[in-house]
Structures are given as structure tokens and as C-alpha cells.
């Protein structure tokens, strides 16, 4: 599984990355976490508001900082 944090590196993007890493750690998952900062790539994925979270290229959340619990719920639904 590949989790992608989409955003330019702002504070909210960093907070989403922290929440995602914590959720992955708590679930003991073996997955890749990738930061996507290239705005062309972010726009190509259809994201207009950052931060965003995508799983295996499928955008699951945009424009908000998720808590670790919310990230876990999204991962569980995949």
C-alpha cells in the first residue's frame, strides 16, 4: 500500500503527514508513505485543495488535516 501526502509543504501538510505516520505505526502496517509536492502532479490527481491524502493514487481526503483516527478509518475502508 502506498499512502501519498499531497501538498506544498505547509504546516497543515506536515500535520497530515504526522497523523498518517502515527496511524500507520499504530496499525503496524508495512506501507510506503510518499510526500507529493509537485503542484502539476497534485493537480493531475484532481486535487484543488491541500493537504490531501491518497491511497495507491486514489484521493481519499482533500483540504483538511485528518487525525490519526480518521486516517485509520480511511485505511480500514480500503
Secondary structure as GFF3:
##gff-version 3
##sequence-region A 1 78
A	DSSP	beta_strand	2	6	.	.	.	ID=ss1
A	DSSP	alpha_helix	11	27	.	.	.	ID=ss2
A	DSSP	beta_strand	32	36	.	.	.	ID=ss3
A	DSSP	alpha_helix	39	44	.	.	.	ID=ss4
A	DSSP	beta_strand	52	55	.	.	.	ID=ss5
A	DSSP	beta_strand	58	62	.	.	.	ID=ss6
A	DSSP	alpha_helix	68	76	.	.	.	ID=ss7
###
